[in-house]
Amino acid sequence: MTVGLRVTYYESDKAALLGECLVPAARRAAALPGVTAAWLHLHWRLGPHCVLYLDGEDAAVAAAAAGTESAARAFLERRPSAADLEPGRYAAFSERMGRLELVEPPYAPLEPDNSVLRLAGDPVDTFLRGPEATALKGRVLTDGLELVADRVDGAGATAHVFAGMAAIASQYPEWGLRSGYQAFLSHWKEYFHWSDPDGAAQARLAESYRSQRGDLVALLAPVHAGTTADPSALGWLEWTRRWLPEAVELARRDHILPYPHRDRLTAAARFGDDVRVRWSGSDERSYSDFHREFRKLDFTRLGDGYGFAAFRFVINCFFDLLPLMGVAPIQRYSIAYLFTGAAQEVVGETWEETVRRVVEHQQGDPGLRPTLPWRGGAGDE
């Protein structure tokens, strides 16, 4: 059974809610017999809130939910949010975010500030198929909570996120950092392709990278070499190594997909044709320089054919943990920019050179064809 406890808290600073209430509650719940996972998810729909999800045996989850609800209500009495949320402005924000994240209406009415609500069922993820993958995600996030629990005030978050990207990318099946960093490159390239068409933000990030290049390369090189002593990198390495093999096994059984389920494109179409095209992966839309080249690849056949899907799963779990440290999306994209700049220096090859070499190799195999635009598969059943 999976139960969610939604705590609506309009205050923009969630450090007290997380540090004094929900993180300790999740850790206590995860330690209870019969509870297999307890993780946190921050979101904006129907008002700023955090959900504590509990998964496991029915009786154990029910008991943990009751205890957590009592703790949450006690915290809200002691430290209530006093933020003033203007409904009209928040509605406009919600509509904009809904289009960006494919979160469908309704966006109103807002849940009351300082309220607690029970939710039933699993959170939706269009890269997952079936309860096995959803259950694994819960366990991965529960374990990952230990890596962010002491940083809910944001202290040292930037360096910790950089170390996490380095650690995860270094564990890409078979190819390590040389291929692994490209997932983070893809992440920021797609974002800035739409949000920064004149390149102004990227120019500022390029200057930032030049000013700290030596330090960033020095942090990443030992991770790539397997000699790092950085506590943050070591923690993320252990986390990735623990869960990536299990994710690969589920990918082999099509429980974790290398591409989104068709439901995602159906949802995008409901927002209008412009949103459908943007999310389609089709030839109708424009692409960044990286994605124009990457689209020439059969990327489901990179490595063992399942590593890509499993690796993407781990990265998505990592991204789910970052808001708990107060890391906003724009910070995530910016850190990814800096990380991928350092990664190309450490591996001694630009992304253009790497992708060109792989494209040329794949073009010699008549059994391979570009993955994009999506042509279906397990995700369309």
Secondary structure as GFF3:
##gff-version 3
##sequence-region A 1 381
A	DSSP	beta_strand	2	8	.	.	.	ID=ss1
A	DSSP	alpha_helix	15	16	.	.	.	ID=ss2
A	DSSP	pi_helix	17	22	.	.	.	ID=ss3
A	DSSP	alpha_helix	23	30	.	.	.	ID=ss4
A	DSSP	beta_strand	35	43	.	.	.	ID=ss5
A	DSSP	beta_strand	49	56	.	.	.	ID=ss6
A	DSSP	alpha_helix	58	78	.	.	.	ID=ss7
A	DSSP	alpha_helix	87	101	.	.	.	ID=ss8
A	DSSP	beta_strand	115	120	.	.	.	ID=ss9
A	DSSP	alpha_helix	131	148	.	.	.	ID=ss10
A	DSSP	three_ten_helix	149	151	.	.	.	ID=ss11
A	DSSP	alpha_helix	157	170	.	.	.	ID=ss12
A	DSSP	alpha_helix	177	195	.	.	.	ID=ss13
A	DSSP	alpha_helix	200	225	.	.	.	ID=ss14
A	DSSP	alpha_helix	231	252	.	.	.	ID=ss15
A	DSSP	alpha_helix	262	269	.	.	.	ID=ss16
A	DSSP	alpha_helix	273	280	.	.	.	ID=ss17
A	DSSP	alpha_helix	289	294	.	.	.	ID=ss18
A	DSSP	three_ten_helix	299	301	.	.	.	ID=ss19
A	DSSP	alpha_helix	307	321	.	.	.	ID=ss20
A	DSSP	three_ten_helix	322	325	.	.	.	ID=ss21
A	DSSP	alpha_helix	329	347	.	.	.	ID=ss22
A	DSSP	alpha_helix	351	362	.	.	.	ID=ss23
A	DSSP	three_ten_helix	378	380	.	.	.	ID=ss24
###
